[in-house]
């Protein structure tokens, strides 16, 4: 059934004459009559008595009238709601972020971006582990992904369909609670074969876990460890480390305050640190005006060094080396 039939029906109810109703509806009278007849065939019974002027509703037409009015009213409301939703969506910039960066980096970074120029539209942030963030980007549910990155690891966005820019730097380092006497870490790398260190590790969904595996962190530090707990949440692993449950690798941006206050200490020398980038990913396809404005604003800034100046516009093979690894 065509919604225009309902509008024709109500116009004829109001005017009582086929010719006047057809004129109001801006169609010929024969075409108007055919549409009214089509509606009656769809309903399955005559809706108007045509042997008197003005035409009147049959009992069936009287029952149908409030249904037609309510249906059109709801259609108009639904159309306006859809248009409003489309307007809001067009003005919303949607970020996906790994959970660590959503807390430790995104708020201050966004404040810095807004200090350059007022960001138009609404900012929407969804925090999740890296595997979920990848799926959000691949499904088009987010316009940008903020994540940790390292050249030794790969992820699903390392293709010609995406591009990225450097927006910050971080460091992964092993931490532990201090010994009771304050002389170093309670769980100090590398450990002994007869007494493996308890390891608080990342799950497979975690981008930081991928980075540690790709960078061969355990092998480099010659660690002798026994996994005792796993999570994709850095915050949980750090909390477990504070409770003396084991050793954990964590971003310096997360544990800097713990190190300063002495709640945690380095579990190995600085040579075991793993430098990592913070990168902002987006699809190569053109996005909404609001998203494109934000990208241009971010891409035009130096985010702590030369690596932050240029937008990665390389070939897929180059992207595989520049857009790899990633956090949580």
C-alpha positions in Angstrom: 0.0 0.0 0.0 1.2 3.5 -0.9 1.1 6.1 1.9 -0.2 8.6 -0.7 -3.4 6.6 -0.8 -4.1 7.5 2.8 -3.5 11.2 2.0 -5.9 10.9 -1.0 -8.5 9.2 1.3 -8.3 12.0 3.9 -8.4 14.7 1.3 -11.6 13.3 -0.2 -13.1 13.0 3.4 -12.3 16.7 4.0 -13.5 18.0 0.6 -16.3 15.6 -0.4 -15.7 16.0 -4.1 -13.3 14.0 -6.3 -12.5 17.0 -8.5 -11.6 19.3 -5.6 -9.6 16.6 -3.8 -7.7 15.8 -7.0 -6.9 19.5 -7.5 -5.6 19.7 -3.9 -3.5 16.6 -4.5 -2.1 18.1 -7.7 -3.1 15.1 -9.9 -5.8 14.5 -12.5 -9.3 13.4 -11.4 -9.1 10.0 -13.2 -5.7 9.3 -11.6 -7.1 10.4 -8.2 -10.1 8.1 -8.6 -7.9 5.2 -9.5 -5.8 5.6 -6.4 -8.9 5.8 -4.2 -10.2 2.7 -5.8 -6.9 1.0 -5.3 -7.1 1.8 -1.6 -10.6 0.3 -1.4 -9.4 -2.8 -3.1 -6.5 -3.1 -0.6 -8.9 -2.7 2.3 -11.4 -5.1 0.7 -14.6 -3.0 0.8 -15.9 0.4 -0.5 -15.0 3.3 1.8 -17.2 6.0 0.1 -20.8 6.2 -1.1 -20.6 7.8 -4.6 -24.4 8.2 -5.4 -24.6 11.5 -3.5 -22.7 14.7 -3.4 -20.7 15.5 -1.4 -19.5 11.9 -1.2 -19.7 10.4 2.3 -18.0 7.6 4.2 -19.5 4.1 4.4 -19.6 2.5 7.8 -16.4 0.7 6.8 -14.9 4.1 5.8 -15.9 5.6 9.2 -14.0 2.7 10.9 -11.0 3.2 8.7 -10.7 6.9 9.0 -9.0 7.1 12.5 -6.7 4.3 11.4 -5.6 6.3 8.4 -5.1 9.5 10.4 -3.1 7.7 13.1 -1.0 5.9 10.5 -0.1 9.1 8.7 0.6 10.9 11.9 3.0 8.2 13.0 4.6 8.1 9.6 5.3 11.8 9.7 6.6 11.6 13.2 8.8 8.7 12.2 10.1 10.6 9.2 11.0 13.6 11.3 12.7 11.4 14.0 14.7 9.7 11.3 15.8 13.0 9.8 16.8 14.3 13.2 18.7 11.1 13.9 20.5 11.5 10.6 21.4 15.1 11.4 22.8 14.1 14.8 24.7 11.2 13.3 26.3 13.4 10.7 27.4 15.8 13.4 28.7 13.0 15.7 32.4 12.0 15.6 32.6 8.4 16.7 35.8 7.1 18.4 36.8 3.6 19.4 39.6 3.4 21.9 41.4 0.7 23.7 40.3 0.8 27.4 43.7 1.9 28.7 44.0 4.9 26.4 40.3 5.9 26.9 41.3 6.8 30.5 45.1 7.5 30.4 45.3 9.4 27.2 42.1 10.4 25.4 40.7 13.1 27.8 43.9 15.1 27.8 44.5 14.6 24.1 41.0 15.7 23.2 41.5 18.8 25.4 44.7 19.6 23.5 42.9 19.1 20.1 40.2 21.5 21.3 42.8 24.1 22.3 43.9 24.3 18.6 40.3 24.9 17.4 36.8 24.3 18.6 35.7 20.8 17.6 32.3 20.8 16.0 29.6 18.2 16.7 29.3 15.6 19.4 32.2 13.4 20.4 31.2 9.7 21.1 33.8 7.4 22.6 33.4 3.6 22.9 36.1 1.8 24.9 36.8 -1.9 24.4 39.7 -4.4 24.0 41.6 -4.2 20.7 39.9 -7.1 19.0 36.5 -5.5 19.5 37.8 -2.1 18.4 39.1 -3.7 15.2 35.7 -5.1 14.5 34.0 -1.7 15.1 36.3 -0.1 12.6 35.8 -2.9 10.0 32.0 -2.6 10.4 32.0 1.2 10.1 30.7 1.7 13.6 33.5 4.0 14.5 35.3 6.6 12.4 38.5 6.7 14.4 40.5 4.2 16.5 43.0 5.3 19.1 45.4 2.6 20.1 49.0 1.7 21.0 51.2 0.5 18.2 54.5 -1.3 17.7 56.2 -2.4 14.4 56.7 -6.0 15.6 53.0 -6.8 15.7 50.2 -6.9 13.1 46.5 -6.2 13.3 43.4 -6.2 11.1 43.8 -2.5 10.2 47.2 -2.9 8.5 45.9 -2.7 5.0 45.3 -0.2 2.2 41.8 0.4 3.6 43.1 2.4 6.6 45.5 5.1 7.3 47.0 6.4 10.6 49.0 9.2 12.2 51.2 9.3 15.2 49.7 11.2 18.1 51.8 10.2 21.1 54.4 7.9 22.7 54.4 5.5 25.6 56.6 2.8 27.1 55.8 -0.8 28.2 57.7 -1.9 31.3 57.6 -4.7 33.8 56.5 -3.7 37.3 56.1 -5.3 40.7 55.5 -4.3 44.3 58.8 -3.5 46.2 60.4 -5.9 48.6 59.5 -5.3 52.3 63.0 -3.9 52.9 62.7 -1.6 49.9 65.7 -3.1 48.2 64.3 -3.6 44.7 61.3 -5.5 43.3 59.6 -8.4 45.1 59.3 -10.1 41.8 62.5 -9.1 40.0 63.3 -10.4 36.5 64.6 -12.7 35.3 63.7 -15.1 38.1 65.0 -18.6 38.8 64.1 -21.9 37.1 63.4 -23.5 40.5 61.2 -20.5 41.5 59.4 -19.0 38.4 58.0 -15.5 38.9 54.1 -15.3 39.0 53.1 -13.5 35.7 50.0 -11.3 35.3 49.5 -11.6 31.6 47.3 -10.1 28.9 44.7 -12.2 27.0 44.6 -12.7 23.3 42.1 -10.0 22.7 44.5 -7.4 24.1 46.6 -5.3 21.8 49.2 -4.8 24.5 49.4 -8.6 24.7 50.1 -8.8 21.0 52.8 -6.1 21.3 54.5 -8.0 24.2 54.4 -11.2 22.1 55.6 -9.6 19.0 58.4 -7.7 20.7 59.4 -11.0 22.5 59.4 -9.2 25.8 59.8 -12.4 27.9 62.6 -13.8 25.7 64.5 -10.5 25.7 64.4 -10.3 29.5 65.2 -14.0 29.8 62.2 -14.2 32.2 61.4 -17.4 34.1 57.7 -17.0 34.8 54.6 -18.9 35.5 51.3 -17.4 34.3 48.9 -17.1 37.3 46.3 -14.6 36.0 45.2 -13.1 32.7 43.0 -10.1 31.6 42.7 -7.8 28.6 42.4 -4.9 31.1 45.6 -3.1 32.0 43.9 -1.6 35.1 43.1 -5.0 36.4 46.6 -6.3 35.9 48.1 -3.3 37.6 45.6 -3.6 40.5 46.7 -7.3 40.9 50.4 -6.2 40.8 49.7 -3.7 43.6 48.3 -6.6 45.6 51.6 -8.5 45.3 50.0 -11.1 43.0 52.8 -11.1 40.5 54.7 -9.2 37.8 52.9 -7.2 35.1 53.9 -5.3 32.0 52.1 -2.0 31.8 52.3 1.3 30.0 54.3 4.0 31.8 51.3 6.4 31.3 49.3 4.1 33.6 51.9 3.3 36.3 53.9 6.5 36.4 52.1 7.6 39.6 52.5 4.2 41.2 56.3 4.4 40.5 56.5 7.9 41.9 54.7 7.0 45.1 56.6 3.7 45.5 53.5 1.5 45.3 55.2 -0.3 42.4 58.8 -0.4 41.2 60.6 -1.5 38.0 60.9 -5.3 37.9 63.9 -5.1 35.5 66.3 -2.5 34.1 65.3 0.1 31.6 66.9 -1.8 28.8 63.9 -4.2 29.0 61.4 -1.3 28.3 59.5 -1.5 25.0 58.9 1.9 23.3 55.4 2.1 21.8 53.5 4.6 19.7 50.0 5.9 20.2 48.3 6.2 16.8 45.0 7.4 15.4 43.5 5.2 12.7 40.7 6.0 10.2 39.3 4.4 7.0 40.8 5.8 3.8 37.2 6.4 2.4 35.9 9.9 2.9 33.9 10.3 6.1 31.4 12.9 7.4 32.3 16.6 7.3 32.6 16.7 11.1 35.0 13.7 11.0 37.1 15.1 8.1 37.4 18.5 9.9 38.7 16.7 13.1 41.2 14.6 11.0 42.5 17.7 9.3 43.0 19.4 12.6 44.8 16.4 14.1 46.9 15.6 11.0 48.2 19.1 10.8 50.0 19.0 14.2 53.3 17.8 15.6 52.5 15.3 18.4 55.8 15.1 20.2 58.3 14.8 17.3 58.8 14.4 13.6 56.8 11.1 13.5 53.7 13.2 14.3 54.0 15.5 11.3 53.1 13.3 8.4 50.0 11.4 7.6 50.8 7.9 6.6 49.9 7.8 2.9 52.0 4.8 2.0 51.3 1.7 -0.1 49.8 -1.3 1.5 53.3 -2.8 2.0 54.5 0.3 3.7 51.4 0.5 5.8 52.1 -3.0 7.0 55.2 -1.7 8.6 53.9 1.7 9.8 50.4 0.7 11.0 51.0 -2.4 13.1 50.7 -3.6 16.6 48.3 -2.0 18.9 47.1 -1.9 22.4 44.4 -3.8 24.3 
